[in-house]
Amino acid sequence: MSNDAEKFKEKIYNLMIGTFDLEHYPIHESQFVANEYEDGKFCDKAYEEVYNANRRICECLGVDEDKDVELIISNLIDIGKHLSMKMYDYGVFFSSPSIK
């Protein structure tokens, strides 16, 4: 995959996770790609549950932050990103006329 395609794929992913400040720096693709972390959406609700569970675990442990819990969360986010990127690649591959 070309460097431009990789950058585009990253842009789409970052739009999906709400990384960009679209109010001040609009991006053309944002009219087609939704921020999946907007209030009330699936990722917003799921992340809120993760955050609350993390807080409860830390409270039980008597700490502000637990490095193992943070590691678990961070790695699950990385796994999700990796799978998202691979899914994009497979979508490109399987939508190619040469594969049919």
Backbone bond lengths (Angstrom), bond angles and torsions (degrees), N, CA, C in turn:
res aa  C-N    CA-C-N  psi(-1)  N-CA   C-N-CA  omega(-1)  CA-C   N-CA-C  phi
1 M - - - 1.445 - - 1.529 108.13 -
2 S 1.312 116.50 137.67 1.461 120.61 -177.42 1.526 111.14 -71.24
3 N 1.322 114.87 162.00 1.466 121.02 179.10 1.530 110.88 -60.88
4 D 1.352 117.01 -39.07 1.471 120.58 177.95 1.525 111.14 -63.34
5 A 1.319 116.46 -39.72 1.472 120.41 178.78 1.522 110.57 -66.53
6 E 1.327 116.53 -39.16 1.471 120.24 177.54 1.533 110.42 -63.71
7 K 1.322 116.92 -42.83 1.469 121.03 178.52 1.521 110.74 -63.46
8 F 1.334 116.54 -40.94 1.464 120.40 178.54 1.523 110.63 -63.86
9 K 1.323 116.51 -43.81 1.467 121.71 179.38 1.523 110.08 -60.12
10 E 1.325 116.82 -43.77 1.470 121.59 177.05 1.527 110.81 -62.34
11 K 1.332 117.08 -39.93 1.468 120.73 179.49 1.530 110.36 -61.82
12 I 1.315 116.47 -44.27 1.467 120.54 179.46 1.524 110.15 -62.63
13 Y 1.322 116.25 -45.28 1.465 120.21 178.64 1.528 110.47 -60.08
14 N 1.321 116.88 -46.23 1.466 120.58 -179.64 1.519 112.50 -65.34
15 L 1.312 117.89 -32.46 1.471 120.04 173.08 1.524 109.81 -65.04
16 M 1.320 116.41 -41.82 1.467 120.65 -178.59 1.516 112.56 -64.12
17 I 1.343 117.55 -32.09 1.465 119.30 -177.66 1.526 112.67 -98.63
18 G 1.328 117.04 4.23 1.460 120.43 173.84 1.514 115.27 76.94
19 T 1.320 117.51 28.68 1.461 121.65 -177.78 1.530 112.95 -70.33
20 F 1.312 116.78 -35.11 1.466 121.36 -172.38 1.528 113.13 -84.55
21 D 1.318 115.68 147.52 1.467 122.75 172.31 1.531 107.27 -89.79
22 L 1.324 115.97 84.72 1.461 121.22 -173.34 1.523 113.02 -70.64
23 E 1.322 116.21 -22.83 1.468 119.73 178.61 1.525 110.18 -65.50
24 H 1.311 116.92 -41.65 1.465 121.41 -178.14 1.524 113.05 -96.24
25 Y 1.328 116.41 -25.88 1.463 121.21 -177.86 1.531 109.13 -134.18
26 P 1.312 116.86 76.80 1.470 119.79 -177.03 1.532 111.67 -63.88
27 I 1.309 114.85 147.19 1.463 122.70 179.17 1.523 107.19 -126.24
28 H 1.314 115.94 129.73 1.464 121.96 -175.74 1.532 112.77 -50.50
29 E 1.315 116.98 -45.70 1.469 121.28 -175.26 1.524 113.33 -65.45
30 S 1.339 116.85 -15.63 1.474 119.02 -178.43 1.521 112.61 -66.25
31 Q 1.316 117.57 -17.43 1.466 118.64 176.35 1.530 111.84 -74.82
32 F 1.335 116.19 -12.13 1.461 120.91 -179.81 1.529 113.20 -113.80
33 V 1.345 116.51 -20.05 1.461 121.65 -174.47 1.520 109.12 -115.54
34 A 1.309 116.32 121.40 1.469 121.37 -177.59 1.525 111.37 -85.70
35 N 1.323 115.87 146.58 1.456 122.61 170.23 1.525 106.56 -76.02
36 E 1.303 117.02 111.30 1.466 121.57 -176.25 1.522 112.98 -76.70
37 Y 1.329 116.50 -3.53 1.463 121.42 176.99 1.524 112.35 -103.95
38 E 1.332 118.08 11.00 1.458 119.91 176.38 1.525 109.47 -62.63
39 D 1.329 115.02 153.26 1.465 120.98 -178.61 1.520 111.37 -49.16
40 G 1.325 114.91 129.39 1.453 121.39 174.65 1.512 115.32 87.81
41 K 1.338 117.67 -12.13 1.460 119.60 179.99 1.533 110.06 -79.12
42 F 1.320 115.62 166.44 1.458 122.26 -175.96 1.532 112.18 -51.60
43 C 1.341 117.71 -52.41 1.473 120.35 -176.04 1.521 111.54 -64.86
44 D 1.314 117.46 -36.15 1.471 121.22 176.94 1.522 110.18 -61.06
45 K 1.317 116.30 -47.75 1.467 120.69 -179.49 1.529 111.82 -66.26
46 A 1.337 116.54 -43.83 1.458 120.24 -179.59 1.528 110.76 -64.62
47 Y 1.329 117.33 -42.25 1.460 119.69 -179.49 1.528 110.80 -66.80
48 E 1.325 116.93 -35.34 1.466 120.31 177.02 1.534 110.10 -62.34
49 E 1.321 117.23 -40.58 1.458 120.44 177.80 1.527 111.15 -65.11
50 V 1.330 116.57 -40.52 1.472 120.80 177.06 1.522 109.93 -62.22
51 Y 1.319 116.44 -46.49 1.466 121.20 179.99 1.530 110.78 -59.44
52 N 1.332 116.35 -47.07 1.467 120.56 -179.22 1.532 111.59 -64.30
53 A 1.330 117.10 -40.10 1.465 120.09 177.06 1.521 110.50 -63.88
54 N 1.321 116.73 -41.22 1.463 121.36 177.17 1.528 110.34 -59.72
55 R 1.316 117.17 -44.69 1.466 120.87 179.64 1.526 110.62 -61.71
56 R 1.353 117.13 -42.29 1.467 120.49 -179.85 1.525 111.08 -64.40
57 I 1.326 116.85 -42.87 1.474 120.51 178.85 1.519 109.91 -61.71
58 C 1.330 116.82 -46.38 1.468 120.57 -179.79 1.525 110.88 -62.80
59 E 1.318 116.38 -37.58 1.469 120.00 177.79 1.529 110.59 -63.71
60 C 1.327 116.62 -43.83 1.461 120.39 178.12 1.524 111.65 -62.34
61 L 1.324 115.95 -35.51 1.463 120.70 -179.77 1.524 112.20 -81.96
62 G 1.332 116.78 -11.45 1.452 120.99 -179.21 1.523 113.73 72.26
63 V 1.344 116.07 32.03 1.467 121.09 -179.83 1.526 109.65 -129.86
64 D 1.335 115.34 161.34 1.468 119.82 175.93 1.526 111.20 -79.21
65 E 1.337 114.91 -31.54 1.458 120.31 -176.68 1.523 108.56 -151.38
66 D 1.331 115.96 142.90 1.464 120.19 177.47 1.520 108.22 -118.57
67 K 1.336 116.91 123.93 1.460 120.73 -174.27 1.527 112.37 -64.00
68 D 1.323 118.35 -31.88 1.457 120.13 179.20 1.531 111.23 -70.54
69 V 1.320 117.01 -42.25 1.462 120.08 177.23 1.526 109.67 -63.32
70 E 1.329 117.26 -42.95 1.470 121.04 178.22 1.519 110.66 -62.13
71 L 1.320 116.97 -39.20 1.463 121.32 178.20 1.524 111.26 -64.21
72 I 1.316 116.63 -42.65 1.467 121.20 177.78 1.523 109.91 -60.55
73 I 1.313 117.37 -49.28 1.464 121.45 -179.07 1.526 110.56 -61.72
74 S 1.321 116.18 -47.31 1.463 120.81 -178.99 1.530 111.77 -60.46
75 N 1.322 116.28 -43.81 1.461 119.19 -179.79 1.523 112.32 -68.86
76 L 1.316 117.69 -35.98 1.466 119.28 176.53 1.530 111.03 -66.14
77 I 1.327 117.40 -36.61 1.464 120.62 175.01 1.527 109.82 -64.33
78 D 1.326 117.02 -43.40 1.467 120.76 178.48 1.532 111.43 -63.45
79 I 1.325 117.02 -40.32 1.467 120.65 177.02 1.523 109.89 -61.73
80 G 1.334 116.90 -45.07 1.461 120.80 178.60 1.522 112.04 -59.65
81 K 1.321 116.27 -41.86 1.471 119.79 178.57 1.524 110.13 -65.40
82 H 1.317 116.91 -45.80 1.460 120.32 -179.96 1.537 110.70 -58.16
83 L 1.324 116.56 -46.47 1.460 119.98 179.30 1.527 111.79 -64.91
84 S 1.327 116.74 -37.25 1.467 120.54 177.46 1.519 110.97 -62.03
85 M 1.312 116.02 -44.39 1.463 120.43 -179.85 1.529 111.05 -65.21
86 K 1.331 116.79 -42.10 1.463 120.08 177.70 1.528 110.79 -65.23
87 M 1.328 117.42 -39.30 1.456 121.00 179.07 1.526 109.98 -62.12
88 Y 1.314 116.31 -41.42 1.469 120.64 176.59 1.531 109.60 -59.32
89 D 1.336 115.98 -48.23 1.466 120.32 179.57 1.530 111.32 -59.11
90 Y 1.323 116.76 -43.18 1.461 119.72 178.61 1.525 111.10 -65.54
91 G 1.324 117.29 -37.06 1.461 120.09 176.53 1.511 111.83 -61.21
92 V 1.334 116.27 -43.67 1.466 120.85 176.84 1.526 109.40 -62.50
93 F 1.323 116.39 -47.01 1.461 121.05 -178.05 1.532 111.77 -60.33
94 F 1.324 116.89 -50.14 1.458 120.13 -175.17 1.524 113.39 -76.43
95 S 1.331 117.85 -14.94 1.463 119.22 176.90 1.533 111.10 -90.83
96 S 1.314 115.89 -3.57 1.467 121.06 179.04 1.523 109.59 -69.29
97 P 1.335 117.06 135.00 1.478 119.59 178.79 1.521 112.79 -60.99
98 S 1.330 118.68 -27.46 1.465 120.88 -176.94 1.522 113.38 -70.90
99 I 1.340 117.71 -19.00 1.464 121.43 -177.86 1.532 111.17 -81.28
100 K 1.314 117.46 -20.08 1.472 120.81 -172.88 1.469 112.59 -84.08
